[in-house]
Amino acid sequence: MKTLYFECSMGAAGDMLMAALLEMHKDPKDFLHRLNHIGIDGVTVISEPSVKCGITGTHVRVLINGQEEKSHDVHRHVHNHEHDDGHSHTHSHSHSHNHDHHDAHHHHDHVRSHSHDHDHDHDHTHDHPHDHDNNHDHNSYDDIKHLLSHLKITDSVKQNALAVYKLIAAAESLAHGVPITKVHFHEVGQLDALADIVGVCMLIDELSPDRIVSSPINVGSGHVKCSHGILPVPAPATATILKDTPFYGDHLIKNELCTPTGAAILKHFAAEFTTMPCMVVSDIGYGMGTKNFVKANCVRAFLGNSVMPESNEDVVELSCNLDDMTAEAIAYAQQVLFDAGALDVYTSPIGMKKGRTGTSFTCMCKPDDKDKMISLIFKHTTTLGMRETISKRHFLHRDFSEIKTKFGNVRVKESHGFGVKRVKPEYDDITKIATENELSIQEVLDELV
C-alpha cells in the first residue's frame, strides 16, 4: 500500500508541509509553475534550499505582489477576524507584544506585518467580531468557497482545500463563540494561506498515496501574548482542531510549533496518528520552517510502500465440558459469545466418564475480554467450571474491497502475510445472490471467476 507518513516532531505549518511534499515531487519546478498559474491573483510561490542543524531541506516562500511577508514577531489585536495567513502580517494597530513564532506561518487572534497599510478605527477592547460586510479587506467562509470555485484546480483539490478551511473556521467559531458565517479571513493573509493549503492539496493529489499517516504532533509549550491577554500553547483554535488527535508539548522549546493551518491539514488528511509504520521508503522530503531552534525545525515526510509485519498476538482459550445441554441451547450460547466479541467459539464431541457422550465447548477471545466471556459462559451454559489457556495466535492481515459483477457489487476479503495472499468473496453476499437468482453457490462463484 502506497503510504505517506508525516513526522511532526517539530510541529507543522502549511508552508513546511508543502515544502516537504514538494521535495518528493518528480518535477518541483513544473509544479510551482502550475501552482502560480491557478488564478490566485498577486501570489507567487517560490522554493529555496534551507539548512537546519546541518540538514538541508526546502523552504517555501509566498510573495504577495512581489513582496515577501516578513515576520516581525509581533502579536496584535485582530478584531477576531481570521488571519490564516501562513505568513506574518501586521495592521496599524498599536497593541504589540514580542513573541517568537515557530515560523512565518501562523494565524489565530494574531496579525503580522506587511507592507500594506490598513486603517481601522475600531475600539480595540472589543472581544467580538465587527461587521465588515462592506470591507473588501476581509473575506468570509463563503467568500473563500467562491474563490476556490474559480481556481484552475481539480474538483478533488477544491473539496480537500475547502474541508481544511472548514476545520479552521469551525475552530475559530468555537473559540470566539460566533457562527462560522461571522468568521472572517484577512484578504492578503487569506491569499497567502490559500497558496499553502491549495499547494498541499495539489501535491497530495499528484503524489496519490493510498493512505496518509502522521506522528503525534509536537505543539511546543509556553504562552503567546495578544491584546486579550496571555494564551497558553496550543492556542484555542489549534487545540480545538486537534481534539481527538494525539499531540504533546515540548517544554524544551517555549514556542508555538503547530499552527492552525498545519493542524487542519493533518487532521483532514491523516487516517491515523501513530508511530511510523513499517514501510519501504522511496522518497523523503524535508520541509523547513523559518526559525532556528536546538532541534531541526522541519517537517519530514516519507513516501513508500507499507509492509505488513508478520502478526501474532496472545489469545485466551476458555473451555468446558457439557453433558446436559441441548444442541439448540449450545448454539444460542455460541451466538451470545460471538455477539460479545469472541474471536471464535466452537464445539467438538467427546466421551465422558461412565460412557456418557458430551460436548467440549471452547471460546477464544482477546485477553481484555476474558472476564466478560467467563461471565457469559457461566450464564448461558450449565458448566460448573472451566479451563483457561493462554495461546499465541498467528494471523494474516485482512482487507476488504468490492468488485462489480453482473449481479451487483460483491465484497471481497483479501488476506495476506507470511508470504501468503488469498482472495475470497464474502459468503453472505454469495448466498444472497444465489437466493435472489435461484442459483447454487458454485454457479455464482463460477460467474465471478
C-alpha positions in Angstrom: 0.0 0.0 0.0 1.4 3.4 -1.0 1.8 5.3 2.2 2.7 8.9 3.1 4.0 9.5 6.6 4.5 12.9 8.2 7.0 13.2 11.1 5.8 16.2 13.1 8.4 16.2 15.9 8.7 20.0 15.5 5.1 20.7 14.8 3.6 21.6 11.5 2.7 24.6 9.4 1.2 25.0 5.9 4.5 26.1 4.3 6.5 23.3 5.9 4.1 20.6 4.8 4.1 22.0 1.3 7.9 22.1 1.2 8.3 18.5 2.4 5.9 17.3 -0.2 7.5 19.4 -2.9 10.8 17.7 -2.3 9.2 14.3 -3.2 7.5 15.6 -6.4 9.0 14.3 -9.6 9.2 17.8 -11.1 9.1 20.6 -8.4 9.8 23.4 -10.9 6.9 22.4 -13.1 4.6 22.1 -10.1 5.4 25.6 -8.8 4.9 26.9 -12.3 1.4 25.4 -12.4 0.6 26.4 -8.8 1.5 30.0 -9.7 -0.9 30.0 -12.6 -4.1 28.6 -11.0 -5.6 32.0 -10.6 -4.6 33.4 -7.1 -4.1 37.0 -8.1 -0.8 38.6 -6.9 0.6 35.4 -5.3 3.8 33.8 -6.3 5.2 30.7 -4.5 8.9 30.1 -4.7 11.2 27.5 -3.0 14.8 27.7 -1.9 17.3 25.4 0.0 17.3 25.8 3.7 19.7 24.3 6.3 18.6 23.5 9.9 21.0 21.8 12.3 23.2 20.7 9.4 20.3 19.2 7.4 19.4 20.6 4.0 15.8 20.8 3.0 13.4 23.1 1.3 11.8 26.3 2.5 8.8 27.7 0.7 8.2 31.5 0.4 5.0 33.1 -0.7 5.2 36.6 -2.3 2.2 38.9 -2.4 2.5 41.3 -5.3 6.2 40.6 -5.5 6.9 41.2 -1.8 7.6 38.7 0.9 5.6 38.7 4.1 8.3 39.4 6.7 7.9 38.2 10.3 8.3 40.8 13.0 7.5 38.6 15.9 4.6 40.8 16.8 1.1 39.8 18.1 -1.6 42.4 17.7 -5.4 42.5 18.2 -7.2 41.2 15.2 -10.8 42.1 15.9 -11.5 38.3 16.0 -11.0 38.2 12.2 -9.4 35.0 10.9 -5.8 35.5 9.8 -5.0 32.1 8.4 -2.2 33.7 6.5 0.7 31.3 6.8 3.0 34.4 6.9 3.4 37.4 9.0 1.2 40.5 8.7 0.6 43.5 11.0 -2.0 46.2 10.7 -1.6 49.7 12.0 -3.0 48.7 15.4 -0.9 49.6 18.4 -1.2 46.6 20.7 2.1 44.8 20.1 3.8 42.1 22.1 7.1 40.4 21.5 6.9 36.7 20.8 8.9 34.2 18.9 6.9 32.4 16.2 7.6 28.8 15.1 7.9 30.2 11.6 6.2 32.7 9.5 3.1 30.6 9.2 0.7 31.5 12.0 -2.9 32.5 12.5 -5.5 33.0 15.3 -6.1 36.2 17.0 -2.7 37.5 15.8 -1.8 39.7 12.9 1.6 40.0 11.2 3.4 42.9 9.5 3.1 43.5 5.8 3.8 46.4 3.6 0.2 47.4 3.1 -1.3 50.0 5.4 -4.8 49.3 6.6 -6.7 51.8 8.7 -9.3 50.6 11.1 -10.8 53.0 13.6 -12.3 50.3 15.9 -12.3 50.1 19.6 -9.6 47.5 20.4 -11.2 46.5 23.6 -14.0 44.6 21.8 -13.8 40.9 22.1 -16.2 40.0 19.3 -16.2 40.2 15.5 -17.0 43.6 13.9 -19.3 44.0 11.0 -17.1 44.3 7.8 -19.7 43.4 5.3 -18.7 46.4 3.1 -14.9 46.0 3.7 -13.2 44.1 1.0 -10.1 43.7 3.1 -11.8 40.7 4.8 -13.4 37.6 3.4 -15.9 35.3 4.9 -16.0 31.5 4.7 -18.5 31.8 1.8 -16.1 34.2 0.0 -13.4 31.5 0.3 -15.7 28.9 -1.2 -16.3 31.4 -4.1 -12.5 31.9 -4.5 -11.8 28.2 -4.6 -14.6 27.6 -7.1 -12.8 29.8 -9.6 -9.3 28.4 -9.3 -7.9 26.2 -12.1 -7.7 23.1 -9.9 -9.4 19.7 -9.9 -12.6 19.1 -8.1 -10.9 16.8 -5.6 -8.3 19.6 -4.7 -11.1 22.1 -4.3 -13.0 19.7 -2.0 -10.0 19.0 0.1 -9.0 22.7 0.4 -12.5 23.7 1.4 -12.6 20.9 4.0 -9.3 22.2 5.5 -10.7 25.8 5.7 -13.9 24.5 7.3 -11.9 22.9 10.1 -10.2 26.2 10.7 -13.4 28.2 10.5 -15.2 25.8 12.9 -12.4 26.0 15.4 -12.3 29.8 15.3 -16.1 29.9 15.6 -16.0 27.8 18.7 -13.0 29.6 20.2 -14.7 33.0 19.9 -18.3 32.0 20.3 -19.5 33.2 16.9 -21.2 31.5 14.0 -18.9 30.3 11.2 -20.6 32.9 8.9 -19.1 35.6 11.2 -15.6 34.3 11.0 -13.6 36.4 8.6 -10.2 36.0 6.9 -7.9 38.9 6.1 -7.6 39.3 2.4 -3.8 39.3 2.0 -3.4 36.8 4.7 -6.1 34.6 3.2 -4.4 34.6 -0.2 -1.2 33.6 1.5 -2.9 30.7 3.3 -4.8 29.8 0.2 -1.5 29.2 -1.6 -0.3 27.0 1.2 -3.5 25.0 1.6 -4.2 24.5 -2.1 -0.5 23.7 -2.8 -0.6 20.9 -0.2 -3.8 19.6 -1.6 -2.4 19.6 -5.1 0.8 17.8 -4.1 -1.1 15.1 -2.2 -3.4 14.7 -5.2 -0.4 14.3 -7.5 1.6 12.0 -5.2 -1.6 10.0 -4.8 -0.9 7.9 -1.6 -3.3 5.2 -0.7 -3.0 6.1 3.0 -1.7 9.1 5.0 -0.4 8.7 8.5 1.1 11.3 10.8 3.1 11.1 14.0 1.6 12.7 17.1 2.1 16.4 16.8 4.5 18.5 18.9 2.7 21.7 19.6 5.5 23.4 21.6 5.0 25.0 25.0 4.7 28.2 26.9 2.3 31.1 26.2 1.5 33.6 23.5 0.5 37.2 24.1 -2.2 39.1 22.4 -4.3 42.1 23.3 -6.9 39.9 25.0 -4.2 38.7 27.4 -1.9 35.7 27.6 -3.0 32.5 25.9 -1.5 29.0 26.5 0.1 26.9 23.8 -1.5 25.4 21.9 -3.8 28.4 21.3 -7.5 27.8 21.4 -8.1 27.3 17.6 -5.2 24.8 17.3 -6.3 22.9 20.4 -9.9 22.7 19.0 -8.7 21.4 15.7 -6.5 18.8 17.4 -9.3 17.4 19.6 -9.3 13.6 19.5 -5.8 13.7 17.9 -2.6 12.7 19.7 -0.4 15.8 20.4 2.1 16.8 23.1 4.1 19.7 24.4 7.8 20.1 24.1 9.0 22.0 27.2 12.5 22.4 25.8 11.1 24.8 23.2 9.0 27.7 24.6 7.3 28.4 21.3 4.2 27.7 19.3 5.2 24.9 16.9 1.9 23.9 15.3 -0.3 26.5 13.5 -4.0 26.1 13.0 -3.3 25.7 9.2 -0.9 22.9 9.8 -3.2 21.2 12.3 -6.2 21.4 10.0 -4.3 19.9 7.0 -3.1 17.0 9.1 -6.4 16.5 10.7 -8.2 16.3 7.4 -5.8 14.1 5.5 -4.3 11.7 8.1 -6.1 8.5 8.7 -4.1 7.7 11.8 -1.7 9.5 14.2 0.9 7.0 15.4 4.5 5.9 15.1 5.9 5.3 11.6 4.5 2.2 10.1 6.8 -0.5 8.7 7.4 0.7 5.1 9.9 0.5 2.2 10.7 4.2 1.7 11.2 5.5 -1.9 11.2 9.3 -1.2 12.0 11.6 1.8 11.2 15.3 2.0 12.3 17.9 4.4 10.1 21.0 4.8 11.9 23.7 6.7 10.5 26.4 8.9 11.9 29.9 9.3 13.1 29.9 12.9 16.2 28.2 14.3 15.9 26.0 17.4 18.1 23.5 19.2 16.2 20.9 17.2 16.0 20.8 13.4 12.9 22.9 12.6 11.3 20.8 9.9 8.5 18.5 8.9 9.9 15.3 7.5 7.7 13.3 5.0 8.3 9.7 3.9 6.7 8.1 0.8 6.8 4.4 0.1 5.0 1.1 0.3 3.9 0.0 3.8 4.9 -3.6 4.7 2.6 -5.5 6.9 4.7 -7.3 9.5 4.0 -10.9 10.3 1.5 -10.7 13.0 0.8 -12.5 16.2 -0.9 -11.8 19.5 -1.9 -13.6 22.7 -5.4 -15.1 22.9 -7.2 -16.7 25.8 -8.9 -20.1 25.3 -11.7 -20.8 27.7 -13.1 -24.3 27.6 -15.5 -26.6 29.5 -17.2 -29.9 29.1 -21.0 -30.2 28.8 -23.3 -33.2 29.0 -26.7 -31.8 30.0 -27.4 -29.2 27.3 -29.4 -29.4 24.1 -27.8 -28.6 20.8 -30.1 -25.6 20.5 -29.1 -24.2 23.8 -25.4 -24.6 23.0 -25.9 -22.9 19.6 -27.5 -20.0 21.4 -24.6 -19.7 23.9 -22.2 -19.6 20.9 -24.1 -16.8 19.3 -24.1 -14.7 22.5 -20.3 -15.1 22.8 -19.8 -14.1 19.1 -22.0 -11.0 19.6 -19.9 -10.1 22.6 -16.7 -10.0 20.6 -15.4 -13.6 20.8 -12.7 -14.4 18.2 -14.1 -17.9 17.8 -16.5 -20.3 19.5 -16.5 -24.0 18.6 -17.6 -27.4 19.9 -16.4 -30.9 19.4 -17.9 -34.3 20.6 -16.2 -36.0 23.4 -16.7 -39.2 25.5 -17.0 -38.5 29.2 -17.0 -40.6 32.4 -19.4 -43.5 32.7 -19.6 -43.8 29.0 -21.6 -40.6 28.6 -21.3 -38.6 25.4 -20.7 -34.9 25.8 -19.6 -31.7 24.1 -16.3 -29.8 24.5 -17.2 -26.1 24.4 -14.3 -23.6 23.6 -14.3 -19.9 23.4 -11.3 -17.9 22.1 -11.1 -14.2 23.0 -8.7 -11.3 23.5 -7.2 -11.0 27.0 -9.1 -7.8 27.7 -12.4 -9.6 27.0 -11.6 -12.6 29.2 -13.7 -11.7 32.3 -16.7 -10.8 30.2 -16.5 -14.1 28.3 -16.2 -16.1 31.6 -19.3 -14.4 33.0 -21.3 -15.1 29.8 -20.2 -18.8 29.7 -21.4 -19.3 33.2 -24.6 -17.5 32.5 -25.5 -19.3 29.2 -24.2 -22.9 29.8 -24.6 -25.4 32.6 -21.0 -25.8 33.4 -19.7 -25.5 36.9 -16.2 -24.7 35.9 -13.9 -24.0 33.0 -10.2 -24.1 32.0 -8.1 -21.1 30.8 -5.2 -21.4 28.5 -3.1 -18.5 27.1 -2.1 -19.2 23.4 -0.2 -17.4 20.8 -2.3 -16.6 17.7 -0.6 -16.0 14.3 -2.9 -14.5 11.7 -3.0 -13.0 8.2 -3.9 -9.3 7.7 -7.3 -8.8 6.2 -8.5 -6.0 3.9 -11.9 -5.7 2.3 -12.8 -4.3 -1.1 -15.7 -4.6 -3.6 -15.9 -6.0 -7.1 -18.5 -5.2 -9.7 -20.4 -8.3 -11.1 -23.5 -8.7 -13.3 -25.3 -9.4 -10.0 -24.1 -6.2 -8.4 -21.3 -5.4 -6.1 -19.7 -8.2 -4.1 -17.5 -7.7 -1.1 -14.1 -9.5 -1.3 -11.8 -10.4 1.6 -8.1 -10.2 0.9 -5.8 -11.9 3.4 -2.0 -11.5 3.2 1.1 -12.1 5.3 3.8 -14.8 5.9 4.4 -14.9 2.1 0.8 -15.9 1.5 -2.0 -14.0 -0.2 -5.6 -15.2 -0.5 -8.8 -13.6 -2.0 -12.2 -14.8 -1.2 -15.7 -13.4 -1.8 -17.9 -12.8 1.3 -20.1 -15.8 2.0 -23.2 -13.6 2.9 -23.0 -11.8 -0.5 -22.7 -15.0 -2.4 -25.6 -16.7 -0.6 -27.8 -13.6 -1.2 -27.1 -13.6 -4.9 -27.7 -17.4 -5.1 -31.1 -17.0 -3.3 -32.2 -14.0 -5.4 -31.3 -15.7 -8.7 -32.2 -19.3 -7.8 -28.6 -20.4 -8.4 -26.3 -22.7 -6.5 -23.4 -21.2 -4.6 -21.0 -22.8 -7.0 -22.8 -21.3 -10.0 -22.4 -17.9 -8.5 -18.7 -18.5 -7.8 -18.2 -19.7 -11.4 -19.6 -16.4 -12.7 -17.2 -14.4 -10.6 -14.1 -16.1 -12.0 
